[in-house]
Amino acid sequence: MAEGGGARDVGPQGEALRRAMRWLDERAREDAQADKLKLVSEAAARFDLSPLEEEFLIGNWSRSR
């Protein structure tokens, strides 16, 4: 039964990242001048993201907006 555990563990983390990205997109639409790095930091805390997930957002979301 431990074989399937790894796949289930990835789901919740991935969902938090997707929710954080949706939240970030909403904040950016509300205020186009908002500091993207501060928003990412707030999203990381709000959605309990790992440091690796936060780095992903810094590298992919904040630079692409």
C-alpha positions, 0 to 999 in steps of 0.5 A: 500500500505504500506504493501509491502513497507517493502519488497521493502526496504530490496532489495536495502540494500541487493543488496549493501551488495552483491555488496560489497562482490563481490568487496571484493572478487575481491580485495582479489584475486588481493592482497591476503596479503591485510588487510581484515579489511581495505578492509571491511571498504573501502567497507562499505564507497564505497557501503554506508553500514550500521554499521550492514552490516559492522559488518556482513562483518567483522564477515563473509567475513574477517574471512572466507578469 
